[in-house]
């Protein structure tokens, strides 16, 4: 097995560091030094320092494994893409796909889900695939369907259209007029799949939502502004937490979860143009439960 080797001089001694191949979760760092200075030294016997095994997070569920792309089921409480120091779906997939045959896998991100939104994400496995998928999202030929538990009793089906924009210097969106700077039109269609009574006798509705556009926090804002906030989404008006009344919050979550799940994604294969449809099952936790859709 080949190793990465780095050598440096320090206070008259030559130190060589041997690193296990990228992507391995366990292994050793080997160092050795030489007392000679001048001509090329001969290294003394090496000391081996074992490296503790890294934490192996739960594997990302892969829904479709294709040479050109992966479709995965993103868990909640995970960024889609982030800087190197933060965990993300991209970094987890790179680690998960790394092996001896493919030590540096390419994982390109053509679209994103919010940290606390779960569900279907397609990622590219080469640059040509990434360009093609990005073009599909930009031209709105990708079908995006979401599931959302909301408070209240919306009409059985409908179509919503609003003007909205990102609030400057804040991580949220707001309704706006079209003449406001950075204002954009947002459209979606929905239908009510089922309803139930919550712990405080409040009505809750499960919506199947088909996005016409893909604005920042679009579903969250359009539902909340009409008095039907997504459960747990306090940023847009929800008074109902994710957890049952008798439950306790999960201390591992960085933010409160919201009941929004990217259920289905439909797109063209980046090489063959075949129409691909991928569905991600919702999480088993409350409020989704194990009831069939």
Rosetta silent file (secondary structure, phi, psi, omega in degrees, C-alpha in Angstrom):
SEQUENCE: XXXXXXXXXXXXXXXXXXXXXXXXXXXXXXXXXXXXXXXXXXXXXXXXXXXXXXXXXXXXXXXXXXXXXXXXXXXXXXXXXXXXXXXXXXXXXXXXXXXXXXXXXXXXXXXXXXXXXXXXXXXXXXXXXXXXXXXXXXXXXXXXXXXXXXXXXXXXXXXXXXXXXXXXXXXXXXXXXXXXXXXXXXXXXXXXXXXXXXXXXXXXXXXXXXXXXXXXXXXXXXXXXXXXXXXXXXXXXXXXXXXXXXXXXXXXXXXXXXXXXXXXXXXXXXXXXXXXXXXXXXXXXXXXXXXXX
SCORE:     score description
SCORE:     0.000 S_00000001
   1 L     0.000  133.641  179.946    0.000    0.000    0.000 S_00000001
   2 L   -81.510  147.732  178.607    1.373    3.417   -0.898 S_00000001
   3 L  -123.210  153.816  171.451    1.654    6.132    1.717 S_00000001
   4 E   -82.994  131.584 -175.430    1.904    9.910    1.522 S_00000001
   5 E  -121.008  131.900  175.001    5.331   10.990    2.780 S_00000001
   6 E  -126.196  135.305 -178.238    6.339   14.445    4.012 S_00000001
   7 E  -126.166  140.197  176.833    9.891   15.312    5.105 S_00000001
   8 E  -147.637  159.147  177.295   11.191   18.368    6.945 S_00000001
   9 E  -105.630  139.060  178.388   14.315   19.545    8.774 S_00000001
  10 E  -150.508  117.622  178.105   14.157   20.852   12.319 S_00000001
  11 L    52.004   44.514  174.064   17.148   21.694   14.554 S_00000001
  12 L    81.733    8.707  179.646   19.520   19.561   12.557 S_00000001
  13 E  -125.674  146.850 -179.561   17.347   16.506   12.283 S_00000001
  14 E   -99.514  118.583  178.893   15.363   15.138    9.358 S_00000001
  15 E  -107.264  130.309  175.901   11.815   14.161   10.223 S_00000001
  16 E  -116.679  128.457 -179.312    9.741   12.056    7.810 S_00000001
  17 E  -110.841  129.334  179.341    6.012   11.744    8.330 S_00000001
  18 E  -111.045  121.211 -178.409    4.091    8.891    6.753 S_00000001
  19 E  -109.652  137.489  174.856    0.336    9.390    6.389 S_00000001
  20 L   -63.142  156.771 -178.062   -2.170    6.643    5.622 S_00000001
  21 L   -57.659  149.932  179.130   -4.067    7.123    2.328 S_00000001
  22 L   -56.091  137.681  173.999   -6.840    9.701    2.252 S_00000001
  23 L    99.013  -18.884  177.622  -10.231    8.444    3.367 S_00000001
  24 L   -72.659  141.652 -177.469   -9.115    5.687    5.753 S_00000001
  25 L   -93.184   -7.918  176.800  -10.700    6.038    9.165 S_00000001
  26 L  -144.855  165.088 -177.769   -7.896    4.275   11.006 S_00000001
  27 E   154.938 -152.119 -177.657   -4.179    3.775   10.549 S_00000001
  28 E  -147.610  150.453  168.628   -0.924    5.192   11.817 S_00000001
  29 E  -104.754  125.450 -176.329    1.361    8.166   11.507 S_00000001
  30 E  -109.629  131.003  175.458    5.012    7.012   11.362 S_00000001
  31 E  -127.801  149.116  175.757    7.883    9.347   12.143 S_00000001
  32 E  -147.907  155.381  179.310   11.604    8.867   12.076 S_00000001
  33 E  -138.405  162.160 -179.490   14.601   11.155   12.361 S_00000001
  34 E  -125.894  142.583 -178.321   18.293   11.151   11.551 S_00000001
  35 L   -85.487  -13.523 -174.446   21.100   12.700   13.553 S_00000001
  36 L   -78.830  150.311  174.935   23.289   13.347   10.475 S_00000001
  37 L  -131.323  141.864  178.359   23.569   16.721    8.756 S_00000001
  38 L   117.535 -106.972 -179.999   25.077   17.390    5.350 S_00000001
  39 L   -68.151  168.386 -177.150   24.930   14.528    2.900 S_00000001
  40 L   -56.337  118.273 -174.120   21.718   12.608    2.411 S_00000001
  41 L   -77.697  160.040  172.514   21.088   11.023    5.814 S_00000001
  42 L  -102.379  123.964 -174.325   20.134    7.473    6.585 S_00000001
  43 L   -71.205  143.813  176.498   17.005    7.330    8.669 S_00000001
  44 L   -81.229  169.174  177.803   17.036    5.583   11.988 S_00000001
  45 L   -54.990  144.837 -172.576   14.405    2.983   12.938 S_00000001
  46 L   -91.959  149.035  169.421   10.961    4.540   13.110 S_00000001
  47 E   -96.095  136.858 -177.873    8.598    4.916   16.017 S_00000001
  48 E  -106.130  122.886  179.902    4.987    4.105   15.178 S_00000001
  49 E  -109.917  110.207 -179.658    2.284    6.229   16.743 S_00000001
  50 E   -67.719  144.569  177.364   -1.206    4.745   16.393 S_00000001
  51 E  -104.047  129.106  178.538   -4.022    7.102   15.496 S_00000001
  52 L   -60.272  147.518  176.996   -7.365    6.597   17.233 S_00000001
  53 L   -64.277  138.092  177.787  -10.219    5.631   14.941 S_00000001
  54 L   -75.815  156.447  176.338  -12.339    8.558   13.845 S_00000001
  55 L   -63.476  128.473 -179.420  -16.024    8.696   14.634 S_00000001
  56 L   -99.496   98.605 -178.032  -17.916    6.912   11.878 S_00000001
  57 L   -66.772  162.797  178.880  -21.211    8.775   11.418 S_00000001
  58 L   -58.083  133.601 -176.150  -24.279    6.985   10.197 S_00000001
  59 L   -63.934  142.924  174.819  -23.942    6.322    6.484 S_00000001
  60 L   -70.344  131.427  179.782  -25.932    8.498    4.105 S_00000001
  61 E   -71.630  123.464  178.433  -28.713    6.457    2.490 S_00000001
  62 E   -98.169  121.027 -178.156  -28.100    6.118   -1.255 S_00000001
  63 E   -89.214  -39.754  176.949  -31.296    5.824   -3.292 S_00000001
  64 E  -136.669  127.465  178.920  -29.726    5.622   -6.778 S_00000001
  65 E  -114.868  104.151 -177.377  -26.073    4.782   -7.460 S_00000001
  66 E  -123.730  147.500  179.063  -25.150    5.719  -11.029 S_00000001
  67 L   -57.443  -22.435 -177.733  -21.673    6.330  -12.516 S_00000001
  68 L   -98.239  -20.050 -176.187  -22.772    9.884  -13.350 S_00000001
  69 E  -161.297  164.201  168.342  -24.656   10.804  -10.173 S_00000001
  70 E  -122.319  142.434  166.786  -25.927    9.715   -6.775 S_00000001
  71 E  -113.001  125.897 -173.461  -29.391   10.330   -5.380 S_00000001
  72 E  -127.402  163.396  176.670  -29.341   10.300   -1.588 S_00000001
  73 E  -104.181   99.546 -177.576  -31.702   10.776    1.348 S_00000001
  74 E   -70.274  130.134  175.298  -30.298   13.706    3.314 S_00000001
  75 L   -77.921  165.511  174.528  -30.893   13.471    7.078 S_00000001
  76 L   -72.138  165.879  178.248  -32.002   16.420    9.172 S_00000001
  77 L    60.190   42.315  176.480  -29.454   18.573   11.023 S_00000001
  78 L  -148.117  125.286  174.548  -26.900   18.427    8.226 S_00000001
  79 E   -66.403  148.507  175.613  -25.811   21.176    5.847 S_00000001
  80 L   -72.184  -42.037 -177.975  -25.803   20.230    2.180 S_00000001
  81 L  -145.876  142.838 -176.557  -22.492   22.005    1.567 S_00000001
  82 L  -157.406  172.762  173.464  -20.142   23.804    3.944 S_00000001
  83 L   -66.496  164.977 -171.632  -16.577   24.904    4.576 S_00000001
  84 L   -59.641  -28.121 -174.976  -14.091   22.148    5.374 S_00000001
  85 L   -82.130   -6.835 -179.136  -14.348   22.577    9.149 S_00000001
  86 L  -112.912  141.893  176.207  -18.103   21.894    9.274 S_00000001
  87 L   -67.573  144.605  179.963  -19.830   18.561    8.620 S_00000001
  88 E  -152.422  165.068  174.865  -21.935   18.486    5.472 S_00000001
  89 H   -59.691  -41.854 -179.016  -23.672   16.090    3.128 S_00000001
  90 H   -61.466  -49.130 -178.116  -20.922   16.706    0.568 S_00000001
  91 H   -66.910  -36.274  178.358  -18.057   15.915    2.964 S_00000001
  92 H   -65.775  -39.825  179.156  -19.839   12.851    4.350 S_00000001
  93 H   -69.507  -38.161  176.450  -20.399   11.486    0.839 S_00000001
  94 H   -59.690  -45.992  178.601  -16.789   12.125   -0.157 S_00000001
  95 H   -63.808  -41.003 -177.139  -15.656   10.157    2.882 S_00000001
  96 H   -68.104  -32.428 -176.552  -18.238    7.441    2.231 S_00000001
  97 H   -91.786   -6.869 -178.192  -17.245    7.037   -1.433 S_00000001
  98 L   -74.310  131.777  174.749  -13.482    7.080   -0.863 S_00000001
  99 L  -153.998 -179.443 -177.043  -11.687    3.772   -1.407 S_00000001
 100 L   -63.579  -35.660 -179.998   -8.425    2.461   -2.847 S_00000001
 101 L   -74.314  -24.232 -177.822   -9.845    2.392   -6.380 S_00000001
 102 L  -138.835   76.520 -173.323  -11.183    5.951   -6.033 S_00000001
 103 L   -71.695  -18.869 -179.889   -9.090    7.845   -3.455 S_00000001
 104 L  -134.112   73.455 -177.580  -10.441   11.300   -4.393 S_00000001
 105 L   -66.933  144.638  176.570  -14.100   10.978   -5.426 S_00000001
 106 L   -92.115  126.004  174.755  -15.791   13.970   -7.032 S_00000001
 107 L  -128.968  104.819 -179.411  -19.053   15.033   -5.375 S_00000001
 108 E  -101.322  143.477 -174.024  -20.629   18.103   -6.986 S_00000001
 109 E  -110.010  105.614  179.380  -23.644   19.905   -5.520 S_00000001
 110 L   -89.079  -12.223  178.205  -26.171   21.247   -8.074 S_00000001
 111 L  -157.585  169.359 -174.991  -28.844   22.168   -5.474 S_00000001
 112 L  -136.118  155.230  166.706  -29.294   22.406   -1.707 S_00000001
 113 L  -116.767  150.768  175.524  -31.694   21.667    1.121 S_00000001
 114 L   -60.810  158.180 -178.294  -31.784   23.629    4.385 S_00000001
 115 L   -52.429  -45.193 -173.840  -29.958   22.100    7.347 S_00000001
 116 L   -94.152   10.468  174.469  -33.154   20.952    9.082 S_00000001
 117 L  -100.275  130.661  178.770  -34.900   19.746    5.897 S_00000001
 118 E   -98.356  170.498  169.428  -34.536   16.057    5.057 S_00000001
 119 E   123.869 -160.295 -167.055  -35.011   14.231    1.782 S_00000001
 120 E   -73.670  125.899  174.955  -33.977   13.727   -1.816 S_00000001
 121 E  -135.089  134.769  172.984  -30.765   15.290   -3.109 S_00000001
 122 E  -103.284  135.380  176.687  -28.967   14.527   -6.379 S_00000001
 123 E  -125.733  148.966 -178.048  -25.190   15.006   -6.510 S_00000001
 124 E   -89.835  148.160  179.509  -22.876   14.813   -9.512 S_00000001
 125 L  -107.581    1.765  172.142  -19.964   12.376   -9.769 S_00000001
 126 L  -156.151  166.504 -173.411  -18.025   14.285  -12.431 S_00000001
 127 H   -67.898  -35.679  178.129  -17.779   17.865  -13.679 S_00000001
 128 H   -64.707  -41.588  176.732  -19.703   17.281  -16.890 S_00000001
 129 H   -62.287  -41.968  179.823  -22.579   15.805  -14.900 S_00000001
 130 H   -61.120  -45.195  178.960  -22.483   18.772  -12.504 S_00000001
 131 H   -61.216  -41.870 -177.756  -22.749   21.290  -15.359 S_00000001
 132 H   -67.615  -43.346  179.467  -25.656   19.382  -16.907 S_00000001
 133 H   -67.093  -40.589  176.999  -27.562   19.042  -13.629 S_00000001
 134 H   -59.754  -39.415  178.237  -27.005   22.697  -12.748 S_00000001
 135 H   -64.426  -38.605  177.906  -28.473   23.666  -16.113 S_00000001
 136 H   -62.640  -42.498  178.104  -31.552   21.543  -15.433 S_00000001
 137 H   -67.608  -39.176 -178.405  -32.154   23.286  -12.110 S_00000001
 138 H   -65.880  -34.567 -178.838  -31.533   26.716  -13.642 S_00000001
 139 L   -93.878    5.574  172.813  -34.057   26.106  -16.437 S_00000001
 140 L    61.777   37.525  174.845  -36.626   24.603  -14.011 S_00000001
 141 L   -99.611    2.645  175.581  -37.033   21.268  -15.723 S_00000001
 142 L   -88.453  128.956  175.843  -36.402   19.410  -12.475 S_00000001
 143 E   -86.015  128.763 -177.310  -39.559   18.279  -10.699 S_00000001
 144 E  -127.725  117.653  178.822  -39.454   18.902   -6.927 S_00000001
 145 E  -120.105  136.765 -177.871  -42.111   17.560   -4.563 S_00000001
 146 E  -124.420  155.381  168.720  -42.146   18.066   -0.807 S_00000001
 147 E  -110.737  138.341  179.397  -44.143   16.808    2.148 S_00000001
 148 E  -146.041  128.144  168.859  -44.986   19.248    4.936 S_00000001
 149 E   -88.263  123.905 -178.336  -47.034   18.959    8.110 S_00000001
 150 E  -123.494  158.111  172.821  -48.612   22.376    8.742 S_00000001
 151 E   -81.253  143.044  174.183  -50.859   23.860   11.391 S_00000001
 152 L   101.486 -172.232 -172.740  -54.413   24.689   10.371 S_00000001
 153 L  -128.757   77.498  178.219  -56.922   23.750    7.713 S_00000001
 154 L   -69.842  161.756  173.048  -55.920   24.977    4.244 S_00000001
 155 L   -54.593  156.633 -172.469  -58.233   24.355    1.257 S_00000001
 156 L   -60.028  -26.015  175.085  -57.989   20.821   -0.105 S_00000001
 157 E  -160.243  162.234 -179.987  -55.778   22.008   -2.988 S_00000001
 158 E   179.073  176.139  176.842  -54.500   25.206   -4.469 S_00000001
 159 E  -131.090  131.804 -177.907  -51.800   27.222   -6.213 S_00000001
 160 E  -117.038  138.468  175.690  -49.888   30.020   -4.488 S_00000001
 161 E  -136.868  128.461 -179.086  -47.948   32.842   -6.109 S_00000001
 162 E  -141.259  161.654  166.415  -46.047   35.515   -4.211 S_00000001
 163 E  -100.759  133.078 -177.472  -43.246   38.017   -4.613 S_00000001
 164 E  -146.605  165.310  177.832  -40.485   37.413   -2.096 S_00000001
 165 E  -154.626  160.582  172.202  -36.869   38.228   -1.401 S_00000001
 166 E   -74.663  134.624  176.500  -34.063   37.385    0.998 S_00000001
 167 L   -69.791  126.641 -178.109  -33.888   39.860    3.880 S_00000001
 168 L   -56.363  130.778  175.709  -30.566   41.733    3.548 S_00000001
 169 L    64.271   18.556  177.402  -27.937   40.498    6.016 S_00000001
 170 L  -135.387  146.942 -179.281  -30.344   38.027    7.644 S_00000001
 171 L   -85.686   54.556  178.562  -30.858   34.263    7.091 S_00000001
 172 L  -152.943  166.475  179.609  -34.563   34.556    6.299 S_00000001
 173 E  -116.874  165.270  179.188  -36.939   35.581    3.516 S_00000001
 174 E  -147.311  156.230  172.572  -39.913   37.933    3.390 S_00000001
 175 E   -69.813  149.116 -176.177  -42.831   38.802    1.134 S_00000001
 176 L  -150.382  173.813  171.571  -42.151   41.830   -1.040 S_00000001
 177 L   -96.632  154.364 -174.820  -43.429   43.826   -3.959 S_00000001
 178 L   -62.324  -22.912 -178.851  -41.987   43.185   -7.393 S_00000001
 179 L   -84.361   -5.059  176.646  -40.444   46.667   -7.520 S_00000001
 180 L   -75.943  149.351 -178.853  -38.330   45.994   -4.426 S_00000001
 181 L   -60.644  135.261  178.136  -34.668   45.180   -4.941 S_00000001
 182 L    66.529   14.551  177.804  -33.937   41.454   -5.372 S_00000001
 183 L   -75.433  139.363 -178.508  -37.653   40.608   -5.352 S_00000001
 184 E  -139.967  152.109  179.115  -38.579   37.446   -7.280 S_00000001
 185 E   -78.748  139.811  178.835  -41.775   35.560   -8.055 S_00000001
 186 E  -128.077  129.103 -178.393  -42.386   32.293   -6.160 S_00000001
 187 E  -131.321  148.599  172.613  -44.971   29.691   -7.206 S_00000001
 188 E  -156.975  161.084  171.542  -46.124   26.305   -5.938 S_00000001
 189 E  -124.806  151.067 -178.226  -49.076   23.950   -6.093 S_00000001
 190 E  -148.044  163.640  166.855  -50.276   21.718   -3.265 S_00000001
 191 E  -146.095  150.777 -178.857  -52.936   19.285   -2.156 S_00000001
 192 E   -84.932  123.800  179.185  -53.919   18.031    1.297 S_00000001
 193 E   -87.470  -40.186  178.977  -53.153   14.331    1.773 S_00000001
 194 E  -163.966  166.606  177.972  -54.564   13.896    5.277 S_00000001
 195 E  -134.481  160.068  178.766  -55.419   15.711    8.480 S_00000001
 196 E  -154.225  167.304  176.450  -55.198   14.929   12.184 S_00000001
 197 E  -101.662  127.540 -178.546  -55.805   16.514   15.568 S_00000001
 198 L   -77.485  179.129 -176.878  -52.710   17.549   17.495 S_00000001
 199 L   -59.685  -26.980  179.066  -52.026   17.135   21.213 S_00000001
 200 L  -106.000   29.260  177.909  -53.807   20.428   22.040 S_00000001
 201 L    63.740   20.988  175.727  -56.782   19.678   19.771 S_00000001
 202 L   -89.890  144.486 -179.776  -55.367   21.853   16.992 S_00000001
 203 E   -78.893  136.661  176.827  -55.872   20.688   13.408 S_00000001
 204 E  -127.135  142.158 -175.209  -52.768   19.670   11.449 S_00000001
 205 E  -125.977  138.558  175.623  -52.597   18.975    7.711 S_00000001
 206 E   -97.681  119.555 -178.182  -50.138   16.985    5.613 S_00000001
 207 E  -106.253  140.506  165.915  -49.455   18.737    2.284 S_00000001
 208 E  -102.813  117.376 -171.097  -47.906   17.358   -0.888 S_00000001
 209 E  -114.335  131.684  174.202  -46.247   20.382   -2.496 S_00000001
 210 E  -111.409  116.360 -177.226  -44.971   20.726   -6.061 S_00000001
 211 E   -78.751  134.748  171.143  -42.553   23.618   -6.457 S_00000001
 212 L   -92.876  -30.569  176.510  -42.725   25.819   -9.523 S_00000001
 213 L  -129.972  175.529 -177.836  -39.706   27.865   -8.427 S_00000001
 214 L  -133.733   65.393 -178.891  -36.950   27.284   -5.896 S_00000001
 215 L   -84.104  160.649  177.298  -36.506   30.404   -3.766 S_00000001
 216 L   -59.470  124.856  177.595  -34.792   30.543   -0.398 S_00000001
 217 L    56.365   28.950 -173.490  -37.236   29.309    2.297 S_00000001
 218 H   -59.230  -53.844 -177.876  -40.042   29.482   -0.275 S_00000001
 219 H   -61.836  -42.645 -178.235  -42.306   26.760    1.111 S_00000001
 220 H   -60.913  -44.767 -178.819  -41.717   27.877    4.683 S_00000001
 221 H   -71.486  -43.590 -177.264  -42.590   31.507    3.923 S_00000001
 222 H   -67.120  -36.507  175.640  -45.579   30.800    1.668 S_00000001
 223 H   -69.806  -49.114 -176.456  -47.128   28.431    4.207 S_00000001
 224 H   -63.583  -38.158 -177.473  -46.396   30.642    7.217 S_00000001
 225 H   -69.235  -17.932  178.631  -47.628   33.865    5.605 S_00000001
 226 L   -98.584    6.548  178.820  -51.034   32.252    4.981 S_00000001
 227 L    86.422   15.664  178.761  -51.459   31.102    8.568 S_00000001
 228 L  -123.745   61.953 -175.610  -50.373   27.491    7.923 S_00000001
 229 L   -65.096  148.420  175.965  -46.830   27.386    9.360 S_00000001
 230 E   -68.497  136.981 -178.627  -44.815   24.192    9.089 S_00000001
 231 L   -55.684  129.888  179.214  -44.646   22.355   12.412 S_00000001
 232 L    88.089  -11.063 -173.899  -41.531   23.381   14.302 S_00000001
 233 L   -90.126   77.099 -175.626  -40.737   26.323   11.986 S_00000001
 234 H   -68.908  -21.651  177.326  -40.763   29.132   14.545 S_00000001
 235 H   -62.086  -29.863 -178.152  -38.951   31.462   12.150 S_00000001
 236 H  -119.489   30.234  165.633  -42.152   31.620   10.072 S_00000001
 237 L   106.140    1.262 -178.197  -44.793   31.466   12.783 S_00000001
 238 L   -73.193  137.659  172.635  -45.082   27.911   14.115 S_00000001
 239 L  -106.275    2.634 -174.573  -46.118   27.485   17.731 S_00000001
 240 L  -111.208  117.324  178.049  -45.847   23.704   17.510 S_00000001
 241 L   -73.156  165.757  177.943  -42.502   22.009   18.194 S_00000001
 242 L   -61.809  -40.029 -170.875  -41.313   18.919   16.345 S_00000001
 243 L   -78.588  153.957  172.357  -41.503   16.744   19.456 S_00000001
 244 L   -64.441  164.335 -178.917  -44.708   15.322   20.999 S_00000001
 245 L   -59.268  -32.286 -177.130  -46.033   17.004   24.139 S_00000001
 246 L   -89.484   -4.260 -175.602  -44.638   14.179   26.268 S_00000001
 247 L   -89.943  178.705  176.743  -41.249   14.113   24.532 S_00000001
 248 L  -128.409  148.578 -179.520  -38.033   15.976   25.091 S_00000001
 249 L   -62.457  150.364  175.081  -35.880   17.808   22.542 S_00000001
 250 L   -79.702  115.075 -175.666  -32.926   15.985   21.052 S_00000001
 251 L   -66.939  -13.369 -178.487  -29.884   17.751   22.561 S_00000001
 252 L   -80.587  -16.596 -178.505  -27.766   16.809   19.532 S_00000001
 253 L   -73.115  134.097  177.632  -29.779   19.017   17.149 S_00000001
 254 L   -77.861  -29.134  178.652  -28.141   22.360   16.363 S_00000001
 255 L  -135.556  159.181  175.707  -31.513   23.873   15.406 S_00000001
 256 L   -64.370  131.783  177.023  -35.142   22.865   16.076 S_00000001
 257 L   -65.494  154.885  174.417  -36.289   20.386   13.385 S_00000001
 258 L  -124.789  153.394 -174.701  -39.129   21.327   11.044 S_00000001
 259 L   -87.110   61.953  179.140  -41.674   19.000    9.413 S_00000001
 260 E  -130.123  127.623 -174.327  -40.502   19.553    5.822 S_00000001
 261 E  -136.980  128.424  176.291  -39.210   16.699    3.670 S_00000001
 262 E   -77.463  100.402 -167.276  -38.034   16.672    0.036 S_00000001
 263 E   -81.020  -45.561 -174.346  -40.109   13.693   -1.053 S_00000001
 264 E  -142.551  141.787  177.571  -39.476   13.269   -4.773 S_00000001
 265 E  -130.168  131.480 -179.446  -37.019   14.583   -7.368 S_00000001
 266 E  -127.038  127.227 -175.165  -37.457   14.097  -11.124 S_00000001
 267 E  -153.815  173.295  177.900  -34.723   14.999  -13.610 S_00000001
 268 E   -93.939  139.187  175.278  -33.011   13.896  -16.834 S_00000001
 269 L   -57.349  130.008 -175.344  -30.022   11.577  -16.740 S_00000001
 270 L   -66.327  -13.866  177.825  -27.002   13.834  -17.455 S_00000001
 271 L  -106.675  -47.479 -172.522  -25.644   11.422  -20.070 S_00000001
 272 L   -97.616  -13.142 -176.299  -28.625    9.603  -21.642 S_00000001
 273 L    69.799    6.871  174.517  -31.404   12.191  -21.017 S_00000001
 274 L   -61.298  140.304  179.326  -33.583    9.406  -19.600 S_00000001
 275 E   -77.397  123.663 -177.231  -36.170   10.780  -17.177 S_00000001
 276 E  -112.143  133.858  174.922  -35.251    9.727  -13.613 S_00000001
 277 E  -125.283  125.599 -177.941  -37.633    9.834  -10.638 S_00000001
 278 E  -126.195  134.181 -178.892  -36.326    9.254   -7.112 S_00000001
 279 E  -120.991  133.620  178.567  -38.385    9.136   -3.908 S_00000001
 280 L  -110.019  124.857  177.189  -37.005    9.378   -0.375 S_00000001
 281 L   -65.208  143.103  178.477  -39.076    7.952    2.492 S_00000001
 282 L   -66.157  162.234  176.595  -39.714   10.474    5.290 S_00000001
 283 L   -60.639  155.953  179.964  -37.958   10.033    8.628 S_00000001
 284 L   -78.563  -16.238 -175.475  -39.503    7.572   11.075 S_00000001
 285 L   -72.308  163.208  169.717  -39.553   10.167   13.869 S_00000001
 286 L   -55.224  138.465   10.375  -42.488   12.333   14.897 S_00000001
 287 L   -95.985    6.918 -173.988  -44.337   13.959   13.165 S_00000001
 288 L   -75.917  -45.916 -179.427  -44.021   11.584   10.209 S_00000001
 289 L    67.399 -167.293 -176.834  -44.594    8.272   11.966 S_00000001
 290 L  -108.692   12.722 -179.565  -44.927    5.000   10.116 S_00000001
 291 L   -71.310  137.914  177.739  -48.269    5.629    8.417 S_00000001
 292 L   -66.539  148.204  179.785  -48.242    4.989    4.633 S_00000001
 293 L   -82.203    0.000    0.000  -48.610    8.059    2.428 S_00000001
